[in-house]
Amino acid sequence: MTLIEVSGLSHRYEEREGNALTDISFSVAQGEWVSIVGHNGSGKSTLVKLLGAIIPVQHGSINVSGIEVIEANWYDVHKTVGMVFQNPDNQFVGATVEDDVAFGLENHGISYDEMHRRVDDVLRTVSMSHMKTHEPHHLSGGQKQRVAIAGIIALRPDVIILDEATAMLDPEGRLEILNVIRELQQRLKLTVIAITHDLEETIYADRILVLEQGQLVMAGTPEAIFEQGDRLTAIGLDLPFSMKVYHALTGKTEFVLDEELLARL
C-alpha cells in the first residue's frame, strides 16, 4: 500500500537563483525504508522540510497517509510524521529523559496513565530505561539520539524521517542508531525516510533515491544503484568502503556489505 505520494514537486527560494527542487515525483510504500542521498546543495534539506510540513509546498503535491500536505493540514501531518534531526540537543525540552519523552504526549492530550505507560515502553525499547531520571544534555551523542527517537516513537507516527540523524556520531554510534531504527521499523511496521550524504548509511534501505542539483537522477534498489558506482562518484558521493575494496580487488562494482566482502576474500 502506498503511504507517501510525491508528484511534480518543485521549490524555489526567493534569495537564490534557480530551483532548489525541480519536478520531483516518487512514492513510498507502507513499511518501506527509503534512503534519499545527495551531496550538499542537492536539495535533500528542502525535500525533508516539505515532507515534514515545515515549509509550504509551492508547486506539485505531497500526500502522506491520505493527508494532503498543505498548511491547513500541517497539524494532522505532524501527528503522522515524526522527524529526528542531526543535532538532538535542538529537540530537547524536558529536564529529564522521561520528561522529554513525555512532552510531546502531553501536548497531544494523552492521559496521564497512558503517557507514563508509553514513556516506559519506548525507553525500554531503545534501551534507555536506566537513564530516565538523567538530564538529556549530560548523555553521550548516541544516547541523546536514542532519547530523541523515543520521543518520536511514543507519538506512534506512521512515518519517521531521519534528517542526517547520525551525522554527529562516530561509526560505532551510527551503526547503533541504525540498528535501533531497523528494530523499531520491523516491530512497529514503520515507514522510514532516511536523508543522508553517506552511502554507508543505506545498508538497510529497500530503495535509494539520488538527488543532484534539485533533480531526482537515480532511483532503485541498493544493488541497482551501487552497480552505477562511477556515476555516483561523478555526482560527488563516496562509495561504501567495502565496495571500494571489492572494486580494487576484482575490478567489479557490486553492492557488497562488510560481511559479504569478508566471505568472498
ABEGO torsion letter per residue (X at the ends): XBABBBBGBBBBBAABBEBABBGBBBBBBBGBBBBBBEBBGAGAAAAAAAAAGABBBABEBBBBGGBBBBAAAAAAAAAABBBBBABAAAABABABAAAAAAAAAAAAGBBAAAAAAAAAAAAAAAGAAAAAABBAAABBAAAAAAAAAAAAAAAGBABBBBBGAAAABBAAAAAAAAAAAAAAAAAAGBBBBBBBABAAAAAABABBBBBBGGBBABBEBAAAAAAAAAAAAAAGBBBBAAAAAAAAAAGBBBBBBAAAAAAAX
